[in-house]
Amino acid sequence: MTHPIIESLRGGLVVSCQAYPGEPLRHPETMAQMAQAAVLGGAVGIRCQGLADIAAIKGQVGVPVIGIWKDGHEGVFITPTLRHARCCMTAGADIIALDATRRPRPDGLTYAQNVEALHSEGALVMADCGSFEDARMAVDAGSDIISTTLSGYTGEREKTTGPDIELLERMVATFPHTPVICEGRIHTPQDLKLVMDKGAWCAVVGTAITHPTTITSWFAQQCK
Ligand SMILES: CC(=O)N[C@H](C=O)[C@@H](O)[C@H](O)[C@H](O)COP(=O)(O)O
């Protein structure tokens, strides 16, 4: 049976609210306000980064929160170790998203060992995959959700202009018993409709909703 928290995301839009060190919106309260605004617009879940943001957002919204902790910029950096994952749990995340590539992890544990430990502690795990082979590994490891998050960022898949539809379709067709989230480069409502039509359990949109600097640049480029 699908866990009620995952069931509540089915068919809906999850909004990723993230701002990075040095960026003007980098403040937990600002991200919590962003998350509240997204929920008012119809988001069924929020994805967010960093312990302070997870806690601030959990304090303000009733929808499930997918928590990550990005540490570093190279190799495995999305919730790279079991320690990072446990901290996300403690901060209040309902679902912990982890890098689910087949690359070595900084603490020497395998992805499967992370899932096993987190499940024994009551967490739900979302696998951020960069390829079909990652998705297979993540399903074999017992992930609660698999996603296309890292497609185009790990060298295994070309970085498509929009979402990686080909990978999404293959994951949906091959793993019918594991919810597949489409995440990454969904930039328009039309992109979102397409990924839902292709069988995504739900979709995560970040930049196109919550990163005004990038959105502004899309418009500004048209003035040059
Ligand atoms: C690759 C990576 O680090 N992705 C991150 C994962 O949390 C975020 O930077 C993205 O904003 C998120 O995946 C949503 O994608 P998009 O912003 O394209 O809608």
The ligand as a Gaussian input file, in Angstrom:
#p B3LYP/6-31G(d) Opt

LIG

0 1
 C       20.533000      19.284000     -10.162000
 C       20.159000      19.931000      -8.871000
 O       21.008000      20.255000      -8.079000
 N       18.829000      20.105000      -8.642000
 C       18.358000      20.720000      -7.441000
 C       17.685000      19.775000      -6.601000
 O       17.111000      20.004000      -5.593000
 C       17.702000      22.056000      -7.631000
 O       18.764000      22.961000      -7.916000
 C       16.636000      22.227000      -8.714000
 O       16.211000      23.552000      -8.680000
 C       15.446000      21.303000      -8.553000
 O       15.814000      20.001000      -8.877000
 C       14.242000      21.673000      -9.421000
 O       14.623000      21.726000     -10.756000
 P       14.347000      23.030000     -11.648000
 O       14.900000      24.174000     -10.884000
 O       15.059000      22.785000     -12.950000
 O       12.833000      23.143000     -11.823000

